[in-house]
């Protein structure tokens, strides 16, 4: 059964909320090269608080987009990695990021013109 994003009762909208969130987008892009630790993700993304990153990572794990691996070491080591489902998001998200980077000047000029 396929979803219908235009049906207000369809759970597809919950998925769009998740993948449309800027932090989720940046997490997917940051994990494209493989697993990363929390601090590596925070540093790569920039501007995200630890609390917000933690909430984003938990939500993405709940939605099956990434996994959290805890290694039995002292001190404990935790890595995050995209699942196959999360990896399937990389290409569409990269396309949107590429578009945003290519058109940032035009969008900012339009905003400034609109006042």
N, C-alpha and C positions, 0 to 999 in steps of 0.2 A: 504494500500500500504506500503510495506516495503522499507527501504532505501538500498542503495548499497554503502558501505564505499569505494569501489574501483573505483567508478565513481567520477571523479574530480568535477563534477557539482552537486553532491548530497549533500543536507544539512546535511546528516549524519556526514560529516566531521566537520561541525560547532559544532555539539554536542560532537564529540570526542575531539575537541579543548577545550571545556568547561570542560568536565569531566576528561580530561588528564592534566589539569592545576594543579600544585602542591597545590596552595592555595585553589582551589575548592575541591580537595581531602581532604585536612585537615579540611575545613569547614564541609564537610559531616561527617567526623569522629568525629569532635568536637560536632556536634549537635545530635549525635546518642542518647544521654541521655535525650533529650528534649530541650526546648527553652533556649536560652542564650542571654545575653545582649552583645553589641558590645565589651565592655572592657573585659568581660569574654572570648569571642571568641579570641580577640587579645592576651590575656594572655595565653590561652590554646594552641594556635598555635605557638606563639613565633617567632620572627624574621620577622614578616610581618609589614610593615608600615601601619599607619591608612589609608593613601590614597589608597594603593593597596588593603587592606581589604575592604574598602568602594566600590571600583570598582568591586571587586569579588562578594560581596554580592548583588550589584545592578544587575550585569549580571546574577547571579544565580536566583534572583527574577524574572527578565525578562524572563528567560528560564523556569519558573515554578517549580524550584527545591526547593525554600524556600519562606517563607512569612515573611514580616516585619510588626510587630504589634506595633503601637504607642498607649501608654496609656495616657489618659488625666490626667496627674498628674503634680505637680510642685515639682522638675524639671521633664520635660518629661522623660518617660521611654520607651525605644524601645527594643523589643525582636525579635530575629530571630528564625525561626523554619522550619524544613524540611517539605515539602508537602509530600503527599503520593508518588508522582513521585520522589522526592528527597530521600525519605526513601527507595525506591526500588533500589537506587544506593548503599546503605550502604553495603550490602553483597558482591557485586563484588569489591567494593573499599577496604573493609576490607580484602578480600582475597589477593589483590595486596599488601596492606600494610604489611600483615603478611609475604608474600613471600619476600618483600624487607627487612624486619627486620631479617628474617631467613638467607638471603643470602648476607647481607651487607658485611661481611668479604671477601667472595669469589669475589664479584664484585670489592671491593676496591683493593684486591690483584691483580686481572686481570688488573685493571687500572695502578697500580704501575708497573707491569711487562711490560706493553705495553709502559711505559715511557711517 
